[in-house]
Amino acid sequence: QVQLVESGGGLVQAGDSLRLSCEASGRTFSSYAMGWFRQAPGKEREFVAAIIWSGGSTAYADSVKGRFTISRDNAKNTVYLQMNSLKPEDTGGYYCAKDRYPLRTVVDGALRFSHAYDTWGQGTQVTVSS
């Protein structure tokens, strides 16, 4: 059973940067696409970014495109979310998740939805002040 642990959140000012990390236990990490979602207080969880198992293809929510970058290091069982030019509306809990199915090659479509994932981390809080 894969377990995911996020880190790197914090309190920053608008315009600052943060890099989130999500470390996975288990040997099968490299076979699965990974996603990042976020949830602001009183709002539903929303898709942020996804990356296929090889790292060769990525997808982003329109609200973060051009500011956030998802990447992965399969040798370290870790997926990253580099967040630049942060805005107050980026505030929320950030969660990484593992794809339900291995070796998916199409990053768009299903991977934008939470039901595509079967394992979630506990989340890391990002707070952006104006």
C-alpha positions in Angstrom: 0.0 0.0 0.0 1.5 3.3 -1.1 1.5 6.1 1.4 2.0 9.8 0.5 3.4 12.5 2.7 3.3 16.2 1.6 5.6 18.9 2.9 6.8 22.4 2.0 3.7 24.4 2.8 3.8 27.6 4.8 2.8 31.3 5.2 4.1 33.6 2.5 3.3 36.9 0.9 1.7 37.5 -2.4 4.3 37.2 -5.2 6.5 34.7 -3.2 7.3 31.2 -4.2 7.0 27.8 -2.5 7.9 24.3 -3.5 5.7 21.4 -2.3 7.0 17.9 -2.1 5.1 14.6 -1.9 7.1 11.6 -1.0 5.7 8.1 -1.7 6.5 4.9 0.0 6.5 1.7 -1.9 8.1 0.4 -5.1 5.4 1.1 -7.6 5.5 4.9 -7.5 7.2 5.2 -10.8 4.3 3.4 -12.6 1.6 5.8 -11.7 0.5 9.3 -12.7 0.4 11.7 -9.8 -1.8 14.8 -9.1 -2.0 17.8 -6.9 -5.3 19.1 -5.6 -6.1 22.0 -3.3 -9.0 22.9 -1.0 -9.8 26.3 0.3 -12.0 26.7 3.4 -15.6 26.3 2.5 -14.9 25.2 -1.0 -14.7 21.9 -2.8 -11.3 20.2 -3.6 -10.1 21.3 -7.0 -7.6 20.0 -9.5 -4.2 21.9 -9.6 -1.8 19.8 -11.7 -1.1 16.2 -12.9 1.9 14.4 -14.3 2.1 11.0 -16.0 4.3 8.2 -14.7 7.2 9.0 -16.9 7.1 12.8 -16.3 6.7 13.3 -20.0 3.3 15.0 -20.0 1.7 17.4 -17.6 -1.6 19.2 -17.2 -2.6 22.3 -15.2 -5.7 24.1 -14.0 -6.2 27.3 -15.9 -5.8 29.3 -12.6 -2.2 28.1 -12.1 -1.0 27.7 -15.7 2.2 29.6 -16.2 2.8 30.0 -12.4 3.0 26.4 -11.1 5.1 23.5 -12.4 4.7 19.9 -11.5 7.6 17.5 -11.8 8.7 14.2 -10.4 11.9 12.3 -9.5 11.1 8.6 -9.7 14.4 7.7 -8.2 13.4 9.6 -5.1 9.7 8.5 -5.2 8.8 12.2 -5.0 6.6 14.5 -6.9 7.0 18.3 -6.6 4.8 21.4 -7.1 6.8 24.5 -7.7 4.5 27.5 -7.1 5.6 31.0 -8.2 3.9 34.3 -8.2 1.6 33.1 -5.4 -1.7 34.9 -4.9 -4.1 35.0 -1.9 -6.5 32.9 -3.9 -3.9 30.1 -3.9 -4.5 29.7 -0.2 -5.6 26.3 0.9 -4.7 22.7 1.8 -2.7 21.1 -0.9 -2.9 17.3 -1.4 -1.0 14.9 -3.6 -2.7 11.8 -5.0 -1.8 8.6 -6.8 -3.6 7.5 -10.0 -5.9 4.6 -9.6 -4.4 2.8 -12.7 -0.8 2.3 -13.7 1.0 3.5 -16.8 -1.7 6.0 -17.8 -0.3 8.0 -20.7 -3.1 10.6 -21.2 -2.6 13.3 -18.6 -5.7 15.3 -19.5 -9.3 14.2 -19.0 -9.8 11.8 -16.1 -6.7 12.9 -14.2 -8.4 16.3 -13.6 -11.0 14.6 -11.4 -10.4 13.3 -7.8 -12.1 10.0 -8.5 -9.2 9.0 -10.8 -7.0 8.7 -7.7 -7.0 6.1 -5.0 -4.4 7.3 -2.5 -4.2 10.7 -0.9 -1.7 12.4 1.4 -2.7 14.2 4.5 -2.1 17.6 3.0 0.1 20.6 3.6 -1.3 24.1 4.2 -0.4 27.1 2.0 -1.4 30.5 3.1 -0.7 33.5 1.0 -1.2 37.0 2.5 -1.9 40.1 0.5 
